């Protein structure tokens, strides 16, 4: 599911409904989703419960990096030392 979200974000799809529709019509999305068609509620729930993992992957794709802090939370930063929030 994480790969599906990253692929859809890279293609400009941010809505759960549009991501669901794209798994039926777009061949690239079908390959990434392993020819499965998750419901928009499933996509939204996954996005809500795994927000930190999605942010870490998004920062890695954007060229940003993250560094774990002492309390277990990730501190996301740009290479220019700006906040990535």
Secondary structure, 3 states (H helix, E strand, C coil): CHHHHHHHHHCCCCCHHHHHHHHHHCHHHHHHCCCCCCCHHHHHHHHHHCHHHHHHHHHHHHCCEEEECCCCCEEEECCCCCECC
